Amino acid sequence: MTKSKWMCIAKTHCLPVWMCSDSAIYRWHSGGVQLRYNFRVYPTPGQQIELARAFGCARVVFNDGLRLRQAARQAGEKYVSDAELSRRVVTEAKLTPERGWLSEVSAVVLQQALADLNIAYRNFFASVTGRRKGRMVAPPRFRSRKDNRQSIRFTRNARFKVLDNGRLRLPKIGEVAVRWSRSLPCEPSSVTIIKDAAGRYFASFVVTTGRDETLPPVDSEVGIDLGLTHFAVLSDGTKIAAPKFLRRTARKLKRLQQALSRKQKGSNRRKKAVVTVARAHARVADARRDWQHKLSTAIVRDNQAIYVEVLCVVGLGRTRLAKSVHDAGWAGFTAMLEYKAARYGRTFTRVDRWFPSTRMCSNCGRINEKMTLNVRSWGCRCGAVHDRDVNAALNVLAAGQADNGNDRGAHVRPGLVPAARREAVTRPHVACSTHSVEGISVP
């Protein structure tokens, strides 16, 4: 396997480390912040067989629990509780000839599979009732042995242990070799073993750290305008070119995909070709993630407050620019900015997607007509000539400062703007003003 440098975030600087050592924020709680540390692991062939058995048992328990609840719903019976579900699909199932082999893996793995099912149901119910905001969450689906990602989780009850020789001891699996890029800050509360589509294995540790990693305060604040021509344009005029990792490797991916399509379905050569394609895509994703980590760390380190405009990635993914939008990876980048800002004591604010950052003049506040994507610079009636992206970044900075109650002289976001007559949905004979509203000045 080739080595790929990842980003390791220290208190005030960046350190290149070997694959894979990305730390992502998990959630805040009263004791501090929970972080997830990922490391590459190298199980032996015998341990890979044991891991495959554990993946399969966890998948069967998950599917049995889902099938039992679906059958109860179709029969008009009450919802099967978590305790009842665990008793029927784990405890009693081990005593039957059909599921006796569930005893060959750790019981914690099976219980955590049911915990994942319960969380999936709770998220679905919360989405249906409106308690969970955002996109609708679909009900749980059955897991397949052909899924690209297989995983199992061990908690402290499983008594996994990081040994002094650097190996990870897992119950009923053995001591697994780990490629450590740094030491864990404290004792992990759980570890998830993951196998991706490229056949690589990872150990993901969840640790709880205190809030003592705040960076020294700085005076600068920045607004960021994300785009395709330039990946990011900062309010100070800095333009960061879009790396386009997928576009640069599109030729190679095309050849690999063509070679895969020529293989006979069900053959061993096709299985090998599938892994080859998955590894090529994994390299693209690793390169993109590494680059975004370095950029987000630099921005968080150099600025006290970061303001980013919310983008409708789902909607843009349905347009002819879908491939470029997904190649940019805006959502992953903004998520990195958000958790790193929270971890290191910075301010992160999202500006409303409907805020007219592109059409508003950052000098006088007038909102001008809509412009096509090929218009890269435009002039306002006040005499100012704007670069499209830099002007948008300045407006995002002003809007973010206004939302945070900043009194540094930022423009206040304008209220509702009356639509022009040609845009208003009215009948021609209805009385209205003879002047179309082209913009509104910010007080």
C-alpha positions as CSV (number, residue, x, y, z in Angstrom):
1,M,0.0,0.0,0.0
2,T,1.2,3.5,-0.8
3,K,1.6,6.0,1.9
4,S,-0.4,9.2,1.9
5,K,0.3,12.1,4.2
6,W,-2.6,13.2,6.4
7,M,-3.1,16.3,8.5
8,C,-2.4,16.2,12.2
9,I,-3.6,19.2,14.1
10,A,-1.5,20.3,17.1
11,K,-2.3,23.2,19.4
12,T,-0.8,25.9,17.3
13,H,0.8,24.2,14.2
14,C,0.4,21.4,11.7
15,L,2.3,18.2,11.6
16,P,2.4,15.8,8.6
17,V,1.7,12.2,9.7
18,W,1.2,8.9,8.0
19,M,-2.1,7.5,7.1
20,C,-4.6,7.8,8.7
21,S,-4.8,10.2,11.6
22,D,-7.6,12.5,11.1
23,S,-9.3,13.8,14.3
24,A,-12.9,15.0,13.9
25,I,-15.1,16.5,16.5
26,Y,-17.7,14.1,17.7
27,R,-19.9,16.1,20.2
28,W,-19.7,18.5,23.1
29,H,-20.8,17.4,26.6
30,S,-20.3,18.5,30.2
31,G,-17.0,16.8,30.6
32,G,-15.3,18.3,27.5
33,V,-15.3,17.4,23.8
34,Q,-15.3,14.0,22.3
35,L,-12.9,13.5,19.4
36,R,-12.4,10.6,17.0
37,Y,-8.9,9.5,16.1
38,N,-8.5,7.2,13.1
39,F,-5.5,4.9,12.6
40,R,-4.6,2.4,10.0
41,V,-4.5,-1.2,11.2
42,Y,-3.0,-4.3,9.6
43,P,-4.7,-7.5,10.7
44,T,-3.1,-10.9,9.8
45,P,-5.0,-13.2,7.4
46,G,-6.3,-15.2,10.4
47,Q,-7.5,-12.0,12.0
48,Q,-9.1,-10.9,8.8
49,I,-11.2,-14.1,8.9
50,E,-12.2,-13.3,12.5
51,L,-13.1,-9.8,11.6
52,A,-15.2,-11.0,8.7
53,R,-17.0,-13.3,11.1
54,A,-17.7,-10.4,13.5
55,F,-18.9,-8.2,10.6
56,G,-21.3,-10.9,9.5
57,C,-22.7,-11.6,13.0
58,A,-23.3,-7.9,13.6
59,R,-25.0,-7.6,10.3
60,V,-27.2,-10.6,11.0
61,V,-28.3,-9.3,14.4
62,F,-29.0,-5.9,12.9
63,N,-31.2,-7.4,10.2
64,D,-33.0,-9.8,12.6
65,G,-33.9,-6.9,14.8
66,L,-35.1,-4.8,11.9
67,R,-37.1,-7.7,10.5
68,L,-38.7,-8.4,13.9
69,R,-39.9,-4.8,14.3
70,Q,-41.2,-4.6,10.8
71,A,-43.2,-7.9,11.3
72,A,-44.6,-6.5,14.6
73,R,-45.7,-3.3,12.8
74,Q,-47.4,-5.2,10.0
75,A,-49.2,-7.4,12.5
76,G,-50.5,-4.4,14.3
77,E,-48.6,-5.2,17.5
78,K,-46.9,-2.6,19.7
79,Y,-43.4,-1.4,19.1
80,V,-40.8,-3.9,20.3
81,S,-38.7,-2.3,23.1
82,D,-34.9,-2.3,23.1
83,A,-34.7,-4.8,26.0
84,E,-37.2,-7.2,24.4
85,L,-35.4,-6.9,21.1
86,S,-32.0,-7.7,22.7
87,R,-33.5,-10.7,24.5
88,R,-35.1,-12.2,21.4
89,V,-32.4,-11.6,18.7
90,V,-29.3,-12.1,20.8
91,T,-29.9,-14.0,24.1
92,E,-32.5,-16.5,22.9
93,A,-31.1,-16.7,19.3
94,K,-27.8,-18.0,20.6
95,L,-29.6,-21.1,22.0
96,T,-31.1,-22.0,18.6
97,P,-29.3,-24.2,16.0
98,E,-29.8,-21.5,13.3
99,R,-28.1,-18.7,15.3
100,G,-25.8,-20.7,17.6
101,W,-22.7,-19.3,15.8
102,L,-23.4,-15.9,17.3
103,S,-21.5,-17.0,20.4
104,E,-18.3,-17.1,18.4
105,V,-17.9,-13.3,18.5
106,S,-17.9,-10.8,21.3
107,A,-21.4,-10.1,22.8
108,V,-20.5,-6.4,22.9
109,V,-20.3,-6.4,19.1
110,L,-23.9,-7.7,18.8
111,Q,-25.3,-5.3,21.4
112,Q,-23.7,-2.4,19.6
113,A,-25.3,-3.5,16.4
114,L,-28.7,-3.3,18.1
115,A,-27.7,0.1,19.5
116,D,-27.1,1.3,15.9
117,L,-30.6,0.0,15.0
118,N,-32.2,1.8,17.9
119,I,-30.4,5.1,17.0
120,A,-31.6,4.7,13.4
121,Y,-35.2,4.3,14.5
122,R,-35.0,7.3,16.9
123,N,-33.5,9.5,14.2
124,F,-36.3,8.4,11.9
125,F,-39.1,9.1,14.4
126,A,-37.5,12.5,15.3
127,S,-37.4,13.4,11.7
128,V,-41.1,12.4,11.1
129,T,-42.4,14.3,14.1
130,G,-40.3,17.4,13.3
131,R,-38.0,17.3,16.3
132,R,-35.1,16.7,14.0
133,K,-34.4,19.5,11.6
134,G,-32.9,19.3,8.1
135,R,-33.6,16.7,5.5
136,M,-36.0,13.8,6.2
137,V,-34.4,10.7,7.6
138,A,-35.4,7.5,5.9
139,P,-36.3,4.4,8.0
140,P,-33.6,1.8,8.7
141,R,-32.7,-0.5,5.8
142,F,-31.3,-4.0,5.8
143,R,-27.5,-4.3,5.8
144,S,-25.9,-6.3,3.0
145,R,-22.6,-8.3,2.9
146,K,-21.9,-6.4,-0.3
147,D,-21.9,-3.0,1.3
148,N,-18.8,-1.0,0.7
149,R,-18.3,-0.3,4.4
150,Q,-18.3,-2.9,7.1
151,S,-17.8,-2.0,10.8
152,I,-18.1,-3.3,14.3
153,R,-17.7,-1.4,17.6
154,F,-16.2,-2.3,20.9
155,T,-16.9,-0.4,24.1
156,R,-15.1,-0.5,27.5
157,N,-17.3,-3.4,28.5
158,A,-15.5,-5.5,25.8
159,R,-12.2,-4.8,27.6
160,F,-10.2,-3.9,24.5
161,K,-6.8,-2.6,25.3
162,V,-3.9,-0.7,23.7
163,L,-0.8,-2.7,24.7
164,D,2.6,-1.3,25.6
165,N,4.0,-2.8,22.3
166,G,1.6,-0.6,20.3
167,R,-0.8,-3.4,19.3
168,L,-4.5,-3.3,19.8
169,R,-6.0,-6.3,21.7
170,L,-9.6,-7.0,20.6
171,P,-11.7,-9.8,22.2
172,K,-11.9,-13.0,20.2
173,I,-9.8,-11.4,17.5
174,G,-6.3,-11.0,19.0
175,E,-3.6,-8.4,18.9
176,V,-3.8,-6.2,15.8
177,A,-0.9,-4.2,14.5
178,V,-1.6,-0.4,14.4
179,R,0.2,2.3,12.5
180,W,0.4,5.0,15.2
181,S,0.9,8.5,14.0
182,R,0.5,10.1,17.4
183,S,-0.4,9.0,20.9
184,L,-4.0,9.2,22.2
185,P,-4.6,12.1,24.7
186,C,-6.4,9.8,27.1
187,E,-8.0,6.4,27.5
188,P,-10.5,5.7,24.7
189,S,-14.1,5.0,25.5
190,S,-14.7,2.9,22.4
191,V,-13.1,1.7,19.2
192,T,-14.7,1.0,15.9
193,I,-13.0,-1.4,13.4
194,I,-13.8,-0.4,9.8
195,K,-13.2,-2.1,6.5
196,D,-13.7,0.2,3.5
197,A,-14.3,-0.7,-0.2
198,A,-10.6,-0.7,-0.9
199,G,-10.0,-3.5,1.6
200,R,-8.2,-1.2,4.1
201,Y,-8.8,-1.6,7.8
202,F,-9.0,1.3,10.3
203,A,-9.4,1.7,14.0
204,S,-11.5,4.7,15.1
205,F,-11.0,5.6,18.8
206,V,-13.4,8.0,20.7
207,V,-11.6,9.9,23.4
208,T,-12.8,12.7,25.7
209,T,-10.5,15.7,26.1
210,G,-10.8,18.9,28.1
211,R,-11.3,22.4,26.6
212,D,-7.7,23.4,27.1
213,E,-6.7,23.7,23.4
214,T,-7.7,27.3,22.9
215,L,-5.4,29.1,20.5
216,P,-4.1,32.6,21.3
217,P,-6.6,35.3,20.3
218,V,-5.9,37.3,17.1
219,D,-7.6,40.4,15.7
220,S,-8.4,39.3,12.1
221,E,-11.8,38.0,11.0
222,V,-12.5,36.5,7.6
223,G,-15.5,35.9,5.3
224,I,-15.3,33.0,2.8
225,D,-17.0,32.7,-0.5
226,L,-16.9,29.2,-1.9
227,G,-17.0,28.6,-5.6
228,L,-15.9,26.4,-8.5
229,T,-13.6,28.8,-10.4
230,H,-11.7,29.3,-7.1
231,F,-12.4,26.9,-4.3
232,A,-12.4,29.7,-1.7
233,V,-12.1,33.5,-1.9
234,L,-11.3,35.3,1.3
235,S,-12.5,38.7,2.3
236,D,-8.8,39.9,2.3
237,G,-8.6,39.3,-1.4
238,T,-6.8,35.9,-1.2
239,K,-8.0,33.5,-3.9
240,I,-7.4,29.7,-3.4
241,A,-7.4,27.8,-6.6
242,A,-9.7,24.7,-6.9
243,P,-7.4,21.6,-6.9
244,K,-10.0,19.4,-8.7
245,F,-8.7,16.1,-7.6
246,L,-11.4,14.1,-9.3
247,R,-11.0,15.9,-12.6
248,R,-7.2,15.4,-12.6
249,T,-7.6,11.6,-12.3
250,A,-10.7,11.2,-14.4
251,R,-8.7,9.7,-17.3
252,K,-7.3,7.0,-15.1
253,L,-10.6,6.3,-13.4
254,K,-12.2,6.0,-16.8
255,R,-9.8,3.3,-17.9
256,L,-10.2,1.4,-14.7
257,Q,-13.9,1.5,-14.9
258,Q,-13.8,0.3,-18.6
259,A,-11.6,-2.6,-17.5
260,L,-14.1,-3.4,-14.8
261,S,-17.0,-3.4,-17.2
262,R,-15.3,-6.0,-19.4
263,K,-14.9,-8.5,-16.6
264,Q,-17.5,-11.3,-16.3
265,K,-19.9,-10.9,-13.4
266,G,-19.2,-13.2,-10.5
267,S,-15.6,-13.9,-11.6
268,N,-12.6,-13.5,-9.4
269,R,-11.1,-11.1,-11.9
270,R,-14.1,-8.8,-11.6
271,K,-13.7,-8.8,-7.8
272,K,-10.1,-7.8,-8.1
273,A,-11.1,-5.0,-10.6
274,V,-13.7,-3.7,-8.2
275,V,-11.0,-3.4,-5.5
276,T,-8.7,-1.6,-7.9
277,V,-11.4,1.0,-8.8
278,A,-12.2,1.5,-5.1
279,R,-8.5,2.1,-4.3
280,A,-8.3,4.7,-7.0
281,H,-11.3,6.5,-5.7
282,A,-9.9,6.2,-2.1
283,R,-6.7,7.9,-3.2
284,V,-8.7,10.8,-4.6
285,A,-10.8,11.1,-1.4
286,D,-7.6,10.9,0.8
287,A,-5.9,13.7,-1.2
288,R,-9.0,15.9,-1.1
289,R,-9.4,15.4,2.7
290,D,-5.7,16.0,3.3
291,W,-5.7,19.3,1.4
292,Q,-8.9,20.5,3.1
293,H,-7.4,19.7,6.5
294,K,-4.4,21.8,5.8
295,L,-6.4,24.7,4.4
296,S,-9.0,24.7,7.2
297,T,-6.3,24.5,9.9
298,A,-4.5,27.5,8.4
299,I,-7.7,29.6,8.3
300,V,-8.7,28.7,11.9
301,R,-5.2,29.4,13.2
302,D,-4.9,32.9,11.5
303,N,-8.5,34.2,12.2
304,Q,-10.5,34.7,15.3
305,A,-13.8,34.5,13.5
306,I,-14.8,32.7,10.3
307,Y,-18.0,33.4,8.4
308,V,-19.2,31.1,5.6
309,E,-22.3,31.3,3.4
310,V,-24.6,28.3,3.5
311,L,-24.7,26.5,0.1
312,C,-27.5,24.2,-1.1
313,V,-25.2,21.4,-2.1
314,V,-28.1,19.0,-2.7
315,G,-29.7,21.4,-5.1
316,L,-26.5,22.1,-7.0
317,G,-25.9,18.4,-7.2
318,R,-28.9,18.1,-9.5
319,T,-27.6,20.6,-12.0
320,R,-25.1,20.2,-14.9
321,L,-22.4,21.3,-12.5
322,A,-23.0,18.3,-10.2
323,K,-19.6,16.6,-10.9
324,S,-17.7,19.8,-10.1
325,V,-19.8,20.5,-7.0
326,H,-19.1,17.1,-5.5
327,D,-15.5,17.2,-6.5
328,A,-15.1,20.5,-4.6
329,G,-16.3,19.0,-1.3
330,W,-17.7,22.2,0.2
331,A,-19.7,20.4,2.9
332,G,-16.7,18.5,4.3
333,F,-14.6,21.7,4.3
334,T,-17.1,23.7,6.2
335,A,-17.6,20.9,8.7
336,M,-13.9,20.9,9.3
337,L,-13.9,24.7,9.9
338,E,-16.8,24.3,12.3
339,Y,-15.4,21.6,14.6
340,K,-11.9,23.1,14.5
341,A,-13.2,26.5,15.5
342,A,-15.2,25.0,18.4
343,R,-12.1,23.0,19.5
344,Y,-9.6,25.9,19.4
345,G,-11.8,28.7,20.7
346,R,-12.7,30.4,17.5
347,T,-16.0,31.8,16.3
348,F,-17.7,30.1,13.3
349,T,-20.9,31.4,11.8
350,R,-23.0,30.4,8.8
351,V,-24.7,33.1,6.8
352,D,-28.1,32.4,5.3
353,R,-28.1,31.0,1.8
354,W,-30.7,33.6,0.6
355,F,-28.4,36.5,1.6
356,P,-27.6,38.3,-1.8
357,S,-23.8,38.3,-1.2
358,T,-23.0,38.4,-4.9
359,R,-25.4,41.1,-6.0
360,M,-24.9,43.4,-3.1
361,C,-22.4,46.2,-3.3
362,S,-20.0,45.9,-0.4
363,N,-19.4,49.7,-0.7
364,C,-22.9,51.2,-0.6
365,G,-25.1,48.2,0.1
366,R,-27.2,48.4,-3.1
367,I,-28.6,45.2,-4.4
368,N,-28.2,45.0,-8.1
369,E,-29.7,42.8,-10.8
370,K,-29.0,39.1,-11.0
371,M,-26.0,38.2,-13.1
372,T,-24.9,35.1,-14.9
373,L,-21.9,33.0,-13.9
374,N,-19.7,34.3,-16.7
375,V,-19.8,37.8,-15.2
376,R,-16.7,37.9,-13.0
377,S,-16.6,41.7,-12.3
378,W,-19.2,44.4,-12.2
379,G,-19.7,48.0,-11.4
380,C,-22.1,49.6,-9.0
381,R,-24.0,52.9,-9.5
382,C,-21.9,54.4,-6.6
383,G,-18.8,54.1,-8.8
384,A,-17.3,51.0,-7.2
385,V,-16.0,48.2,-9.4
386,H,-16.1,44.8,-7.7
387,D,-14.5,41.5,-8.3
388,R,-17.5,39.1,-8.1
389,D,-16.0,36.7,-5.6
390,V,-14.1,39.2,-3.4
391,N,-17.2,41.3,-3.1
392,A,-19.2,38.3,-2.0
393,A,-16.6,37.4,0.6
394,L,-16.8,41.0,2.0
395,N,-20.5,40.8,2.2
396,V,-20.4,37.5,4.0
397,L,-17.9,39.0,6.5
398,A,-20.2,42.0,7.1
399,A,-23.3,39.8,7.5
400,G,-21.6,37.4,9.9
401,Q,-20.3,40.3,12.0
402,A,-23.9,41.7,12.1
403,D,-25.3,38.4,13.2
404,N,-22.8,38.1,16.0
405,G,-23.6,41.6,17.3
406,N,-20.3,43.0,16.2
407,D,-20.1,46.7,16.5
408,R,-17.1,47.3,14.2
409,G,-19.1,49.3,11.7
410,A,-20.4,46.3,9.7
411,H,-23.3,46.8,7.3
412,V,-26.6,45.6,8.7
413,R,-28.2,42.9,6.6
414,P,-31.2,44.4,4.6
415,G,-34.7,43.4,5.2
416,L,-37.2,42.0,2.7
417,V,-36.7,43.6,-0.7
418,P,-39.8,44.3,-2.9
419,A,-39.7,42.4,-6.1
420,A,-39.4,44.2,-9.4
421,R,-42.6,44.4,-11.5
422,R,-41.4,41.9,-14.1
423,E,-40.7,39.5,-11.3
424,A,-43.8,40.0,-9.2
425,V,-46.6,37.5,-9.7
426,T,-49.4,40.0,-10.4
427,R,-51.9,40.7,-13.1
428,P,-51.2,43.4,-15.6
429,H,-54.3,45.5,-14.8
430,V,-53.6,45.6,-11.0
431,A,-52.5,49.0,-9.9
432,C,-48.9,49.2,-8.9
433,S,-45.9,51.5,-8.9
434,T,-44.5,52.5,-12.3
435,H,-40.9,52.3,-10.9
436,S,-39.2,48.9,-10.7
437,V,-37.2,48.4,-7.5
438,E,-33.6,47.7,-8.6
439,G,-32.1,47.7,-5.1
440,I,-32.3,49.1,-1.6
441,S,-29.6,50.9,0.3
442,V,-28.4,49.6,3.6
443,P,-29.0,52.1,6.4
